[in-house]
Amino acid sequence: MKGYTIAIGVVLAGITLLLIASGNRWSVSKFAPFQNGCLQYSVVQRKGYCSWRFMDYQPSAWEQDWMTNLEDRKMKVCELIYKGDNLKNSIAWVSRNIELMSNNVGAEFEYQSKSDDLYSRMIYEFSCSDQADEESLKMNGAKMEMMIEPLVGNTRDPFTICPSMPSEVPDAVGNRQGWDSVQSKRHLLMGPYSPIRFQRPSDSTWTSWTLDRAAVLPDTATLPVLQGRRIILFDLGAALYGSWLQGALDAASTKFFVDNFQMRRGINFTHIYAFEYTVNKPSDVWGQVPKEIVPYYHYINVGVESKIDGHYNPFTILQQIATPQDFVVIKLDIDSPHIENPLVEQLVNTPSLLELVDEMTYEHHVHTPEMLRYWGNLPIDLTLTQTYSYFTRLRKAGVRMHSWP
């Protein structure tokens, strides 16, 4: 398998150097995975005839089990997530996710089937037209897999909202008290932190899972600059840059994405659009924004609209400013299901909009006992069944979809 890894790296690195030298334009696939410290939106190809394209979403066996039995489990998640295999899986998953989201570029990685087989998969294919050069055509049909956290339980961190904690849960993943517990993001495996593996054309053998993209594909840390590709964040329900409510730092969303994409992975946002309904003083808004972010930060201090032709419909605005060549990250959490759900329906049912969105997080407010004290008594027709349906449909469309706390 090491030979396959080296072969892929040599071929694609050669294409990279050839294209940089020749100045040819590169192609971009909408459904493109992350590469090394940056994102691998499309390996450099001659005259844009090749790209990595999203092909399939494969839920893990654990996720499929929850999906199959969801109707019987949706109103008693806390009771069931802490029993038998569900508890063992939850411990293994959260422990592994904390580790993966802490890794640095070039970190050592060894596949651990006990935990890593719990993750679902996003699958991509290297696709070239007949006009591509010979070296590119040799890679036509190569496949790549990325891991993504499974949809299980209430799709949140399983150790943060239940009223009791089994004694066998290690302290490292146990319930943290207070507001930070509810806002836990330990279950999120964002794209830049996902292990990947490759399969050459006409070969059933996969390379080993790795965190080091450079061992398989050329380092693309400078590609956004070379290509001029925009990396856009739409934060819907942004509060302030680094806090929410009475200085709740763990609830900050814009800072979370900047920290995890830009500061720790070198994925520099070129545009940040922060929508917030609560009226804030300009000094409070801009006082939290780091000076290096100020040139790219747009604060829209009005509530979003769900009406498609509405003045402040964020997805309609996104369609006006973004292209499939951009990399777009969305966070949706405005605590208003009557606005949020129509927006998600707009996304799910609009192919031209789906083509723009690459990674998304959403706190879907539903009728569930575990969240009653936070969300109130929502209509009984808003259930986890709808959450799983939304998230699965978006993942199958190529969007790395996550549950925001």
N, C-alpha and C positions, 0 to 999 in steps of 0.2 A: 504493500500500500504506500510505503514511503516513495517508491519509484513513481507511482501515479502522481503523488503530490508534487514532486520535483518537476515532472514532465509538464504538468499544468502550469506551474509557476514559470518555467522557462518559456513556454509558448506564449503565455499572456504577457509576461514581462517584455518579451521581444516585440509584441504588438504595441505595448505601451511606448517603448523607446522609439519605434518606427513612427508612430503617430505624432509624438511630441516633436520629433525632428522634422517631419514633413509638414506639420501645421494643419493637417486635415481636420475636419470637423468631426466631433464624436457624437454618437447617438445615445439616447437616454431611454430607458424603459421606465414606465410609471411604477410598476411593482418591482422596485429594486432594493436589494438588501444592503445592510451596512458593511463597510469594508475597513478593517484595521481601525485606526483612530477616527476615521471619517466614514462616510457611507459609500458603499459600492453601488452606485446607481447604474453604472454600465461600464464594463471593462472597455478600455479604449479600443475602438474598432475603425478600420479603414472606411472613410467616407460615410460612417454611420450606418453600415449595413447589418450590424449585429447588436444584440443587447440581451441582458438578463431579463426574463419575463416571468411573472408569477404564473404558476401552473395549478397548484392544488393546496388545499388545507387538509391535514390529517390529524384529527383529534386523537389523543392518547386513549388507551384502554380505560384508564381511570375516568377521564372526561366522558367517554361514551357510556360508562356505567351510570354516571350522574345524569346524563341526558336521558337515558332510557327510563330511569326510575324517578325522574324529577317530580312528577305529579304526586307521588307518594311521600316525597322528601321536602318539598318546598316550604312547608310550614313548620318543620321541625329540624332545621339545619343543625342547630347547636347540639341537639340530642344525638344526631347521627354522625356528625363530623368527628366526634370524640370517641367513637367506638371502633374496635377491631382494626381492619385494614385501613379504614378512613383516617384513623388517628395516626397510625404508623406512616401512612403516605403523607399526611399533612406535616408531620415533623420532618420527614426526609425532604419534602419539597421546600418548605420555608427555610430550612437550614441551608439547602443548596442554593436557593435564590439569593439569600443574604451574601453568600460567598461569591456568586456570579456577578452580582451588582457591585461588588467591591473590587473586582479584578481590574488590573491595569493592562495596557497594551503590552503584549509579549509575556503576560503572566503564564506560568506553567498550568497545564490543564490535563487531567486524566479522567476519561469518561467513567462515570459511576452508574451502572445500570439500575441500582436500587433507587436512586433519586432521579436520574436523567431520563429514564423511560417513562416517568410520570408526565413529562412535558409533551405538548403537542408540537406539530411541525408545520412550517411554512416552506413550500417547495417551489423552486425556480428552475427555469431551463434557459440555457444559452442558445439563442436562435439567430441564425444568419440567413440572409437572402443569397441568391445565386451570384450577386455582384460582389460579394465579399472576397477578400484575398484568400489564397490557398491555406495559409496558416490558420486564419479564422475559421474557415470551413471545416478544418480538422476537428475543431472543438464544437461544431454544431451539434446540439442535442445533449451537451453536458448538463448535468443536474446538480443543484445545490440545495441543501436543507438547512433551515435555521430553527432553533428551538423557541417556543413561546409558552408562557405559563398556562396550565390547564384551566378550563372553566369547570370549577367544582364548588360545592357548597353554595355560599352566597356570593361567590366570585371575588371576595375580599380576603384579606389576611385572616386565616381561620382562628388565630389566637388573640383576637383583639376585642370582640364584642360580646362573646358569650359570658353569662353570669358566673360560671365556675370553670375551673381549670383542672384537668386530670393530673394526678400526682406524677405520672410518668413523663410529662412534658418537661423537657430541659429548660433551665432558666434562660438560656440564650434565645429561645423562641417563645417563651411564655408571655402571658399578658402583661404589658406595661400599663401602669395605672394612669388615668387622666386623659386629657384631650389628645395627647400624642398617640395614644392607643387607637382611638377611633380613626385617626388620620394616617395610620400605618400604611406605608407603600412597599413593605418588604416582599409582597407577592408579585410585584411588577418586574417582568424581565423585558426591559426596553431593548430595542433593536441593536444599539451599539454594544451590548453586553452579551448577546446571544452567541453560543458556540455554533460553528458551521462545519459541514462536511461536503465533499464533492464526489461525483461519479462521472467517470469519463464516458464518452459516447460508446454505445455497443458493448458495455462492460457492466456486469452486475455488481462489481466490487466497489465499495465506497472507501474513500480515504478515512482516516481516523478523525473523530471530532476534535476540533481545535478552537482556541481563542485567538490564535495568531494567524490572521488573514494573510499576512505577508509571506507565510510559508507556502501558500497556495496560489495567491493572486498578487499582483503588483501592489505596492503601497500606494494608496490614493490620498494620502494626507493633504496633498496640494491640489487635487483635482478640482474642487469647487472653485478655487481661484483661477486655475487654468481654463476651465470651461465657462466660468462666469455663472454657474448655476446658483439659483436663489434657494435658501433654506428658510422656510417660513413657519412661524408659530402663531396659531390662533388660540388664545386663551380666553375662553368664554366663561365668565364668572371669575374674573382675575383678582378681585379685591385689590390689594396693594402688591407691589412687586415682591416684597419679602415677608408679608404677614397678612393675617386675616383677623377680623373681629378685634378683640382687645389685645393686639400684639401676638396672636397665636402664630408662632413661627413655623410649626410643623404643618400648618394648613396652607402655607404659601405654595402656589403652583408655578408661577412664571419662574421664580428662582429655582425651583426643582428641575425644570427642564433646562434652564441655562447651566445649572451646576452639572447635570448628568450628561447633557449633549455637548455643551460648549467647553466648560471649564475642565471636565475630566476626559473628554473624548475628542476635543478639537473640532467639533462640528459647529461651526460658527453661524448662528442665525443671522441672516441678512435683513429680516423683517420680523418684528414681534408686534402683533395686534392684540391688545389687551382690552376686552370689553367688560365693563363693570356697571351695574345698575345703581349701587349706592353712590351718592354724590360725595366726592372727596375733595379736600382743598388741594390745589396744585402743589403747594409746598409739601403736603403729605405724600402725594403721588410721586413726585420727582425726587423727593428727599431720600427715597429708598433705592432708586435706580442707580446702579454703578455707572461711573462716567464712561466706561468703555461700551456700555449698552445703550446709553442715551441716543446716539445717532440712529439706532435701529428700532427704537421703542415708540410705538404709537398707542396712546391711551385714549380709549373711546368711552367716555363716562356717561353712557346711556344704556338702558336695557336692550337686549337683543330681541328681535321679532321673529316669529315663526312663519308669518305670512310670506310666501315665496317672493312676492314683489315688494315686500316691506323695505322701508328705507334702511333699516338696521338688521336685515336678515344676514347673518354672518356667512352662510354658505353661498348666498347669492352674490355677496361682496367678493368672496373667495373666487368664484367663477369669473369675476371681472378682472382680477389682478393676477391670478396664478395660471400656470400652464402645466402640462404633464411633465415637462422637463424640470420643474421645481420639486423640491422635497418638502412636503407639507405635514406638519404635526398639529393635531387638534386636541384641545382639552375642553370638555363640555361638562359643566357643573354649575347650574344657576339656581338649583333648589326649586325649580318650577316645572313639574312634569307636564303641565298643559302646554308649555313652550318647548321643553326639551324633546319630548317624544315626537312631535311633528317635525322638528329639525332632523332627528334621526331618520324618520320616515322619508324626508326629502332626500337625505343622503343615500339611503338604501335603494331608493327607487329612481335615482337619477344617474345613469351610466356616465355622463360627462362630468359629473361631480365626483363620483367614485374614482374616476381616472386621475383626480388631482390629489387625493388624500392618501398618505402613506402610513402614518402611525397615528392612533387616536386613543384617548382615554375618556371614559364617560362614567359618571356616577348615576346609575339608573335607579331612580327612587321607586320602590315597589312596596306592596303590602306584605310585610314579613315581621314576625314577632321580634326578631333580633334587633331590628332598627326602629321599632315603634317609638322608643323614647327620643329618637333623634329626628325622625321623619314625620311623626304623627300618624294618625290612622288614615292611610291613603285608601282610595277605592279598591275593593277586593278584586277587581279585574286586572289590576296592575300587579303582576306576580313575577317570580323568578323565571317562569316559563317564557315570558316575553323577553327578559334579560338574555337568557341563553339563545333565544331565536335571533335577536338583534346582533349579538356578538358573533354568533356562528355565521350568519349571513354576511357580515362585514369581513370576517376572516376569510371566508370562501371567495370574496371579491378581491382579496389581496391586501386588505387593510390590516396592519398589526393592531388589533383591537384589544384594549385592556380595560379593566374595571377600576375607576378612580375612587378613592375613599372619600 
